[in-house]
Amino acid sequence: MTSLAGIDDPLSASRGFRQIEIDAMPLTPEERRNERLKLAANWVNTLATAIVTAGTFVPLAQFVYGVLPPNTPAGLIYGSGVVCIVTGVLIHLLGQWILGGLR
């Protein structure tokens, strides 16, 4: 049995797994461009998610567990959280703008 990669795989056939044969059609330049834009937008959105996560985790961990030194100003802790959340939202909007370029 031939896998999607075009390699014979007798183990999959003996275990009862069915392989799907796909006729590979090359992408047009426009489809290729769309896929690259979607990949870039996905990367930007993942970055935004990481920034928002860090921006909410650190203030929350400080509030619950007191992980930072006691003399750390509260305005710095919670202000940096707000900055991270706003930055994450703006980066997410950049990803939405990138997706707006799809054809």
N, C-alpha and C positions, 0 to 999 in steps of 0.2 A: 504494500500500500504506500502511496506517495503522499507525503505531508504537504502543508502549504508552502514550505521552503523548497519543495521538489526533491526531498530526500526520502528514500525508502525506509520505512519504519515498521519492521515486523513485530516489535513488541506491542505497539499500539493495536495492531490488527489482532494479535493473539489475546489481548485483554478485552476485546470487544469494543474498543473505541472506534468511532467512525471518523474518518478524515473527510473534510469538505474540500472539494476541488474548486478552485477559483480561477477564472480566466483573468489574468492580469491585464488590465487596460491602462495604458500610460495616461498620466494626468495631463491635461492641457495646461499651458502656462498660467491661465487665469485660475484654474483649480489649485495649482501649485502655490500661487500667490495667496489664495484664500487660506490654504492650510497653514502656510507660514504666518499669516496674520493671526489665525486662531491660536497657533502655538505661542506667539508672542503675547497675545492677550491673556492666555492661560498663565504664562510665566509671571506677567505683571500682577495678575489677580492673586497668585500664590504669594508673591512678595508682599502685597497689601495685607493678606491674611496673617502672615508671619508678624508684620509690624503691629497690627491691631492686637494680636495675641500677646506679644511682648508688652505692649502698652497697657494691657489690662492685667496681665499676670503679676508684674512687679508691684504695682500699688496694692493689688489684692493680697499678695503674699506678705507685703509689709504690714498691712492692716491686720491680717489674721495671725501671722507668725512672727512678725518683727524681724525679718531677715536682714535688714540694713542696719548700719550702726545707729545707736540711739540719737546721736546729734545730727542726723540727716534731716534737713528742713522738709517739713511736710509739703510745702508749696512746690519744691523740686520734685518730690515723688509723684504727687498727684498731677502736677502741671505737665510732667513728662508723659504721663499716661494720656492726658488730653491731647497733647501734641502728637503722640503716636496714633491715636484713634483718628484724628483729623487727617494726618498724613496718609494713613491707610485708606481712608475714604477717597482722598484725592487720587491716590495711585489706582484704586479700583475704577474710578471714573476715567482715568487714562486708558485702562483696559477696555472699558465700554467704548471709548472714542476710537480705539484701534479696531474694534469689531465693526464700527460704523463704516470702515473702509472696505468691507467685503463686497464683492461684485456677484 
